[in-house]
Amino acid sequence: MSSITVAKVLNNNVIIAEHPQYAEVVVIGKGIGFNRKVRDRIKLSSVEKMFILRSQEEQEQYKQLVPQIDEKLIEVVQEIIIHIMQHSREPLNEHIHIALTDHISFAIRRNEQNIPIHNPFLYETKEIYPEEYAMAEYAIGRINELMHVSMPSDEIGFVALHIVSALSNRHITEVKQHSVLIGDLVTLVENSLDYRIPRDSLDYSRMVTHLRFVLERLRRGETVREISSLDGLMKREYPEMYTLAWKLTKVMEQRVRIPVYAAEVSYLTVHLQRLAQKKEDEAEMEENGS
């Protein structure tokens, strides 16, 4: 029967082993290293809840990380990763073991030293990635409970981005850039309209969701069918909002370095006009109320 052979025990939850298919691997699992000795054999059939880091680069990074990390935290992170796997439809990139463990360890140290952190794009992250945000809420809840710490809600947004990165196979830097870009675009809209969009409103949700889908279409290289009659109508009826939509697409082009289809301007204009109308309606209601 296929089995792995223990080469080195890093701690109770992490071992280095010889795998029949992948050669040397790092195996992570609750209690996997407890009472294990070099040359011990572990049946592969019993490693269903373990994670094998196959990439040589990932292995080396994780081996360097483990000695610096509380064993309890490694156990908690594995529980969180199992939860993510059970609640997602896409496979996880194995780099999440390193990225999430490293991030949370650093965040705990920062929290213990009372170094404040602010996540300016928490609302955008929650709106853009609701499922991943819910998983991150679970993660921070378990960390607070099991590690006896009190992590701020800002950390939920950062953990959510790591989950998005692992599920989409995109580097965390790209994922963060998209959240920052959407936040900047919303700010540009608010400054141009001189109107603060309530973060818990349907208008905000629609705007952020639309911007997210524009960026997703650009990333996937999808074409957007242009309806010339709609474009002409938007340009004629709502020239100010059409110009603002054009500015937004130009910002996107500069930041992601991908041309934006002209049709996106028309569809953005529809959302912007709805916001402009909302602002007018609210101003009218205030005027009548006074």
C-alpha positions as CSV (number, residue, x, y, z in Angstrom):
1,M,0.0,0.0,0.0
2,S,1.3,3.5,-0.9
3,S,2.7,5.5,2.0
4,I,4.9,8.4,2.8
5,T,8.1,8.1,4.9
6,V,8.9,10.7,7.5
7,A,12.2,12.5,6.7
8,K,12.0,15.2,9.4
9,V,9.5,16.4,12.0
10,L,9.2,20.2,12.0
11,N,6.6,20.2,14.8
12,N,3.4,18.4,15.8
13,N,1.6,19.6,12.7
14,V,4.2,19.7,10.0
15,I,6.6,17.0,8.7
16,I,8.9,16.6,5.7
17,A,8.3,13.3,4.0
18,E,9.3,11.2,1.1
19,H,6.3,10.8,-1.2
20,P,6.1,7.9,-3.8
21,Q,5.0,10.3,-6.6
22,Y,6.3,13.8,-5.6
23,A,9.6,12.9,-3.9
24,E,10.3,15.2,-0.9
25,V,7.1,17.0,0.3
26,V,6.0,19.1,3.2
27,V,2.9,17.5,4.8
28,I,0.7,19.7,7.0
29,G,-2.1,18.2,9.2
30,K,-3.3,18.3,12.8
31,G,-1.1,16.1,14.9
32,I,0.7,14.6,11.8
33,G,4.1,15.0,13.5
34,F,3.1,14.0,17.0
35,N,5.3,11.1,18.3
36,R,6.7,10.5,14.8
37,K,10.3,9.5,14.2
38,V,12.5,9.6,11.1
39,R,11.8,6.7,8.8
40,D,8.3,6.2,10.2
41,R,5.8,5.3,7.5
42,I,2.3,6.8,7.2
43,K,-0.3,5.3,4.9
44,L,-1.5,7.7,2.2
45,S,-5.0,6.5,2.8
46,S,-4.9,8.2,6.2
47,V,-3.9,11.6,4.9
48,E,-7.2,12.8,3.6
49,K,-7.2,16.0,5.7
50,M,-3.5,16.7,5.2
51,F,-2.0,19.1,2.7
52,I,1.0,18.2,0.6
53,L,3.1,21.1,-0.8
54,R,4.3,19.7,-4.1
55,S,6.1,22.8,-5.4
56,Q,9.8,22.9,-4.4
57,E,9.7,26.6,-4.1
58,E,6.6,26.5,-1.8
59,Q,8.2,23.7,0.3
60,E,11.3,25.8,0.9
61,Q,9.3,28.9,1.8
62,Y,7.1,27.0,4.2
63,K,10.1,25.2,5.9
64,Q,11.6,28.6,6.6
65,L,8.3,29.9,7.9
66,V,7.4,27.1,10.3
67,P,10.1,27.6,13.0
68,Q,8.9,31.2,13.4
69,I,5.2,30.3,13.9
70,D,3.2,29.2,16.9
71,E,2.2,25.6,16.5
72,K,-1.3,26.4,17.6
73,L,-1.6,28.9,14.8
74,I,-0.6,26.4,12.1
75,E,-3.3,24.1,13.4
76,V,-5.9,27.0,13.3
77,V,-4.8,28.0,9.8
78,Q,-5.3,24.4,8.6
79,E,-8.8,24.3,10.1
80,I,-9.6,27.6,8.2
81,I,-8.2,26.2,4.9
82,I,-10.4,23.1,5.3
83,H,-13.4,25.4,5.9
84,I,-12.6,27.4,2.7
85,M,-12.3,24.2,0.7
86,Q,-15.6,23.0,1.9
87,H,-17.3,26.3,1.1
88,S,-15.8,27.0,-2.3
89,R,-16.4,25.6,-5.8
90,E,-12.8,26.2,-7.0
91,P,-9.6,24.4,-6.0
92,L,-7.2,26.3,-3.7
93,N,-3.8,27.3,-4.9
94,E,-1.4,25.7,-2.4
95,H,0.4,29.0,-1.8
96,I,-2.4,29.9,0.6
97,H,-0.7,27.8,3.3
98,I,2.3,30.2,3.2
99,A,0.5,33.4,2.5
100,L,-2.3,33.0,5.0
101,T,0.0,31.7,7.8
102,D,2.5,34.4,7.3
103,H,-0.1,37.2,7.1
104,I,-2.0,36.1,10.2
105,S,1.2,35.5,12.2
106,F,2.3,39.1,11.4
107,A,-1.1,40.5,12.1
108,I,-1.3,38.9,15.5
109,R,2.2,40.3,16.4
110,R,1.1,43.7,15.2
111,N,-2.1,43.5,17.2
112,E,-0.2,42.5,20.4
113,Q,2.0,45.5,20.0
114,N,-1.0,47.7,19.6
115,I,0.0,48.9,16.2
116,P,-3.2,50.1,14.6
117,I,-4.1,49.2,11.0
118,H,-6.8,50.6,8.8
119,N,-8.2,49.0,5.7
120,P,-9.6,51.8,3.5
121,F,-11.1,49.3,1.0
122,L,-13.0,47.1,3.5
123,Y,-16.5,48.1,2.1
124,E,-15.3,47.5,-1.5
125,T,-13.8,44.1,-0.7
126,K,-17.0,43.0,1.1
127,E,-19.1,44.2,-1.8
128,I,-16.9,42.7,-4.6
129,Y,-16.2,39.4,-2.9
130,P,-19.1,38.6,-0.6
131,E,-18.5,34.8,-0.4
132,E,-14.8,35.2,0.3
133,Y,-15.5,37.9,2.8
134,A,-17.9,35.5,4.7
135,M,-15.1,32.9,4.8
136,A,-12.7,35.5,6.1
137,E,-15.2,36.5,8.8
138,Y,-15.2,32.9,9.9
139,A,-11.4,32.8,9.8
140,I,-10.9,35.9,12.0
141,G,-13.6,34.6,14.4
142,R,-11.7,31.3,14.9
143,I,-8.4,33.1,15.2
144,N,-9.8,35.4,17.9
145,E,-11.4,32.5,19.7
146,L,-8.6,29.9,19.6
147,M,-5.5,32.2,19.7
148,H,-7.1,34.4,22.4
149,V,-6.6,37.6,20.5
150,S,-8.8,40.4,19.3
151,M,-8.2,41.1,15.7
152,P,-10.0,44.1,14.2
153,S,-12.6,43.8,11.5
154,D,-10.2,45.5,9.1
155,E,-8.3,42.2,9.0
156,I,-11.3,40.4,7.5
157,G,-10.8,42.4,4.3
158,F,-7.1,41.5,4.1
159,V,-7.8,37.8,4.7
160,A,-10.6,37.9,2.1
161,L,-8.2,39.1,-0.5
162,H,-5.8,36.2,0.3
163,I,-8.7,33.8,-0.2
164,V,-9.7,35.4,-3.5
165,S,-6.0,35.1,-4.6
166,A,-5.9,31.4,-3.8
167,L,-9.3,30.6,-5.5
168,S,-8.6,32.6,-8.6
169,N,-4.9,31.7,-9.1
170,R,-4.2,35.4,-9.2
171,H,-1.3,37.0,-7.3
172,I,-2.4,38.9,-4.1
173,T,-0.9,42.1,-5.6
174,E,-3.3,42.0,-8.5
175,V,-6.3,41.2,-6.3
176,K,-5.4,44.1,-4.0
177,Q,-4.9,46.4,-7.0
178,H,-8.4,45.7,-8.3
179,S,-10.0,46.6,-4.9
180,V,-7.9,49.7,-4.6
181,L,-8.9,50.7,-8.2
182,I,-12.6,50.2,-7.6
183,G,-12.3,52.3,-4.4
184,D,-10.5,55.1,-6.4
185,L,-13.2,54.9,-9.1
186,V,-16.0,55.3,-6.5
187,T,-14.2,58.3,-5.0
188,L,-13.8,59.8,-8.5
189,V,-17.6,59.4,-9.0
190,E,-18.4,60.9,-5.6
191,N,-16.1,63.9,-6.1
192,S,-17.5,64.5,-9.5
193,L,-21.1,64.4,-8.4
194,D,-20.4,66.0,-5.0
195,Y,-22.4,63.2,-3.5
196,R,-21.5,60.6,-0.9
197,I,-23.0,57.2,-1.9
198,P,-24.3,55.4,1.3
199,R,-22.2,52.3,1.7
200,D,-25.1,50.2,2.7
201,S,-27.3,51.3,-0.2
202,L,-28.4,49.4,-3.3
203,D,-26.9,52.2,-5.4
204,Y,-23.4,51.5,-4.0
205,S,-23.8,47.8,-4.4
206,R,-24.8,48.2,-8.1
207,M,-22.0,50.6,-8.8
208,V,-19.2,48.4,-7.2
209,T,-20.6,45.2,-8.7
210,H,-20.7,46.8,-12.2
211,L,-17.1,48.1,-11.9
212,R,-16.0,44.7,-10.7
213,F,-17.6,43.0,-13.7
214,V,-15.9,45.5,-16.1
215,L,-12.5,44.6,-14.6
216,E,-13.3,40.9,-14.7
217,R,-14.3,41.2,-18.4
218,L,-11.0,43.0,-19.1
219,R,-9.0,40.4,-17.3
220,R,-10.6,37.5,-19.2
221,G,-10.4,39.4,-22.5
222,E,-14.1,39.3,-23.1
223,T,-15.6,41.5,-25.8
224,V,-18.6,43.7,-25.1
225,R,-21.2,44.2,-27.9
226,E,-21.6,47.8,-28.7
227,I,-25.1,49.1,-29.3
228,S,-24.7,52.2,-31.3
229,S,-28.2,53.5,-30.6
230,L,-27.6,53.2,-26.9
231,D,-24.3,55.0,-27.2
232,G,-25.8,57.8,-29.2
233,L,-28.7,58.1,-26.7
234,M,-26.5,58.3,-23.6
235,K,-24.1,60.8,-25.2
236,R,-27.1,63.0,-26.3
237,E,-29.3,62.7,-23.2
238,Y,-26.7,62.6,-20.4
239,P,-23.6,64.3,-21.7
240,E,-22.1,65.0,-18.2
241,M,-22.5,61.5,-17.0
242,Y,-21.3,60.1,-20.4
243,T,-18.1,62.3,-20.0
244,L,-17.6,61.0,-16.4
245,A,-18.1,57.4,-17.6
246,W,-15.4,58.0,-20.3
247,K,-13.1,59.4,-17.6
248,L,-13.6,56.2,-15.5
249,T,-12.8,53.9,-18.4
250,K,-9.6,55.9,-19.1
251,V,-8.5,55.5,-15.5
252,M,-9.1,51.7,-15.8
253,E,-7.1,51.6,-19.0
254,Q,-4.2,53.4,-17.4
255,R,-4.2,51.2,-14.3
256,V,-4.7,47.7,-15.8
257,R,-3.0,48.6,-19.1
258,I,-5.8,47.0,-21.2
259,P,-8.0,48.9,-23.6
260,V,-11.6,49.3,-22.5
261,Y,-14.4,48.7,-25.0
262,A,-16.3,51.8,-25.9
263,A,-19.6,50.0,-25.1
264,E,-18.6,50.0,-21.4
265,V,-18.9,53.8,-21.4
266,S,-22.6,53.6,-22.3
267,Y,-23.4,51.0,-19.7
268,L,-21.5,53.0,-17.0
269,T,-23.4,56.1,-18.0
270,V,-26.7,54.3,-17.1
271,H,-25.4,53.7,-13.5
272,L,-24.0,57.2,-13.2
273,Q,-27.3,58.8,-14.3
274,R,-29.2,56.8,-11.8
275,L,-26.9,58.1,-9.1
276,A,-27.2,61.7,-10.3
277,Q,-31.0,61.4,-10.3
278,K,-30.8,60.0,-6.8
279,K,-28.8,63.0,-5.6
280,E,-31.4,65.4,-7.3
281,D,-34.3,63.5,-5.7
282,E,-32.7,63.7,-2.2
283,A,-32.0,67.4,-2.6
284,E,-35.6,68.1,-3.7
285,M,-36.9,66.2,-0.7
286,E,-34.7,68.2,1.7
287,E,-35.9,71.4,0.0
288,N,-39.5,70.5,0.3
289,G,-39.0,69.3,3.9
290,S,-37.5,72.6,4.9
